[in-house]
Structure formats: C-alpha cells, structure tokens
Amino acid sequence: MRPDIQPVLEFLHVPTPAGWSEMACEQTAVLLSDHANCEKKAASSALGITYRYIGERTLLHQMSRLAREELRHFEQVLDLMEQLDIPYEDVTASRYAGGLHRLVRKGEPDRLVDVLILGAVVEARSCERFYQLAQVLPAPIASLYGQLINSEARHFADYLKLAAQYGDVSGRLPAFLAAEAELIASPDDEFRFHSGVPA
C-alpha cells in the first residue's frame, strides 16, 4: 500500500535537512542503533501513560496496542541489524526529546494533553524520516523503513486525536511545532535519528 504522508508533511514546519539524509547513509550503524533505542523509548512512553492514567479506558487500550507495535518495530530493527552483522551498541540520546519535554506542563489535564501532543510530533517526524530514508538507503534497510511509514503515520494521527479529547490542541501545537522545527533545523554535533543539521 502506497503511504500517504501528506498530512504529516503539512503538519511539520520544516522538512528534514538534506545533510541529515546524507549523514544517515554514512552512519548507518549509528542510525540503526539509535532507531532501536527510539522504538524502546516509544514503547516505554506509551506504557508510562497506562500507569499514570488508569481510569481512562480508551487511552489505556490505544497505548497498550501502540506499545506492542513499537516493541515489534524494535524487534524488526534488531533482526535487520543481525542480518547485516551490525552490532547493537549503546549511543547517547539526542537533544530532541529533551527539548520537547521541556514544554510539557505539570498540572492535569494539561500535562496529558501536552504528552499526547509531544507523541504526535515525534511520530510525525519519525514518519517523515522513514520516508526520506526509504528513498536513499540501500535494501534491505530502505525496505524496512518503507514498511514502517504507514504505522508511524497512524500513530501520529492517533496521538493527535487523543490529545483533542482531553483539551485545547490548537492552542498548544504552535509552541511544540516551533520548538521541533528549531531542533531539526539547527546544528547538531552528533548524528542521531532525530538530530538536526550535521555540524
């Protein structure tokens, strides 16, 4: 099925810089290790929501399904790395997630709204990067990224829809998208899955 990422492209304020895609081709091992880490963190974040908001049945079911899917993606990346004889190595986290988490408010239900918006923004960027990588990386890596595009686009839409059920999304999105654009468009000393322009 051909992915429809137009809603994702229209949502994000800036595209991935060309220099990042070029670096991805040069540092495939780092890309895959950090991608594996991102999938684990995505599953952990979804499970964290299920622990914190135990009275929200719809939210619990969706986050449980999302966590299982993110762990399946983690396994797929590990399988690919084994196939390519690339070791899964520890890499430090990028500044991306931390930069976005600073915007999350403390009190409820504002915190939940912001956490869900943050999830939507991260999934949108991941979807856009999967699309970019599927165009430039060799098989079988490109094939895996091509397979993941649709699920990431769905995760983006699900997070955004959930956020709208708990509060004012339109009032909060501009701050998150502006911060995200700054993180993506500014120089980064280290290459990571969500890093900005290679310095």
C-alpha positions in Angstrom: 0.0 0.0 0.0 1.4 3.4 -1.0 1.9 5.6 2.1 0.1 8.9 2.3 2.3 11.1 4.3 0.9 14.4 3.0 -0.9 15.1 6.3 2.5 14.6 8.1 4.4 16.9 5.7 1.7 19.6 6.1 1.8 19.2 9.9 5.6 19.7 10.4 7.0 23.2 10.0 10.3 22.1 8.4 11.5 19.1 6.3 14.4 17.0 7.2 17.6 18.8 6.0 19.4 17.2 3.1 22.6 17.0 5.1 20.9 14.7 7.7 19.9 12.2 5.0 23.4 12.2 3.6 24.8 11.5 7.1 22.3 8.7 7.5 23.9 7.0 4.5 27.3 7.3 6.0 26.5 6.4 9.6 24.1 3.5 9.1 25.2 1.7 12.2 24.6 4.7 14.5 21.3 5.3 12.8 20.0 1.7 13.4 21.2 1.6 17.0 19.6 4.9 17.8 16.4 3.9 15.9 16.2 0.7 18.0 16.6 2.9 21.2 13.8 5.2 19.9 11.4 2.3 19.4 12.1 1.1 23.0 11.5 4.6 24.3 8.3 5.0 22.3 7.0 1.7 23.9 8.1 2.9 27.3 6.4 6.2 26.9 3.1 4.5 25.9 3.3 2.2 28.9 4.1 5.1 31.2 0.8 6.6 30.1 -1.1 3.4 31.0 0.4 3.5 34.5 -0.4 7.2 35.1 -4.0 7.4 33.7 -5.6 4.1 34.8 -9.1 5.5 34.7 -9.0 6.3 31.0 -10.2 3.1 29.3 -9.9 4.3 25.6 -6.5 5.8 26.3 -5.3 2.6 28.0 -6.3 0.3 25.1 -4.7 2.6 22.5 -1.5 3.0 24.4 -1.3 -0.7 25.1 -1.7 -1.5 21.3 0.8 1.2 20.4 3.4 -0.1 22.9 3.1 -3.6 21.5 3.6 -2.3 17.9 6.6 -0.2 19.0 8.2 -3.2 20.5 7.6 -5.2 17.3 9.4 -2.4 15.4 12.2 -2.7 17.9 12.5 -6.4 17.1 12.4 -5.7 13.4 15.3 -3.3 13.7 17.3 -5.8 15.8 16.6 -8.5 13.2 17.8 -6.3 10.4 21.0 -5.4 12.3 21.7 -9.1 12.9 21.1 -9.8 9.2 23.6 -7.1 8.3 26.1 -8.0 11.0 25.8 -4.6 12.6 26.2 -4.7 16.4 23.6 -3.1 18.6 25.7 -0.6 20.6 24.8 2.0 23.2 24.5 5.5 21.9 23.7 8.6 23.8 20.3 10.2 23.4 19.9 13.3 21.2 18.7 16.6 22.5 15.5 16.3 20.5 13.2 14.6 23.0 14.5 16.5 26.0 14.0 19.8 24.1 10.3 18.9 23.5 9.7 17.6 27.0 10.6 21.0 28.5 7.3 22.3 27.1 5.2 19.7 29.0 3.1 21.4 31.7 2.9 19.9 35.2 -0.7 20.0 36.2 -3.5 17.8 34.9 -5.2 17.6 32.5 -2.7 20.0 30.8 0.1 17.5 31.3 -1.8 14.7 29.5 -2.7 17.0 26.6 1.0 18.0 26.2 2.3 14.5 26.5 -0.1 13.4 23.7 0.8 16.3 21.5 4.5 15.6 22.1 3.8 12.0 21.0 2.1 13.2 17.8 5.0 15.5 16.9 7.7 12.8 17.5 5.7 10.2 15.5 5.2 12.7 12.6 8.9 13.4 12.4 9.7 9.7 12.6 7.3 9.1 9.8 8.8 11.8 7.6 12.3 10.5 8.3 11.3 6.9 7.4 10.0 8.3 4.1 13.3 10.1 3.5 15.4 7.0 4.4 13.3 4.7 2.2 14.4 6.9 -0.8 18.2 7.0 -0.1 19.3 3.9 1.8 20.1 0.5 0.1 18.0 -2.5 0.5 17.1 -4.2 2.9 17.3 -1.1 5.1 15.2 1.0 2.8 12.6 -1.8 2.6 12.2 -1.8 6.4 11.7 1.9 6.5 9.2 1.8 3.7 7.2 -0.8 5.7 7.1 1.4 8.8 5.8 4.6 7.2 2.1 3.8 7.4 2.2 2.7 11.1 4.1 5.8 12.1 1.5 8.0 10.3 -1.3 6.2 12.1 0.5 6.7 15.5 0.8 10.4 14.7 -3.0 10.7 13.9 -3.9 8.6 17.0 -1.9 10.7 19.4 -3.4 13.9 17.9 -6.9 12.6 18.1 -6.5 11.5 21.7 -5.0 14.9 22.7 -8.1 16.7 21.3 -10.3 14.6 23.6 -8.6 16.0 26.7 -8.0 19.7 25.9 -7.1 22.5 23.6 -4.7 21.1 21.0 -4.8 24.2 18.7 -3.6 26.4 21.5 -0.6 24.2 22.3 0.5 22.9 18.9 2.3 26.1 17.7 4.7 26.0 20.7 5.6 22.4 20.1 5.9 22.7 16.4 8.1 25.8 16.6 10.4 24.1 19.1 10.6 21.0 17.0 11.4 23.0 13.9 14.2 24.7 15.8 15.7 21.4 16.9 15.6 19.9 13.4 16.9 23.0 11.6 19.7 23.9 14.0 23.2 22.3 14.0 23.9 19.1 16.0 27.4 17.9 16.9 26.3 14.2 17.0 24.3 12.3 14.4 21.2 10.6 15.7 17.8 9.5 14.4 16.2 12.8 15.5 19.2 15.1 15.3 19.3 18.4 13.4 21.7 19.6 10.8 25.1 17.9 11.0 27.6 20.4 12.3 
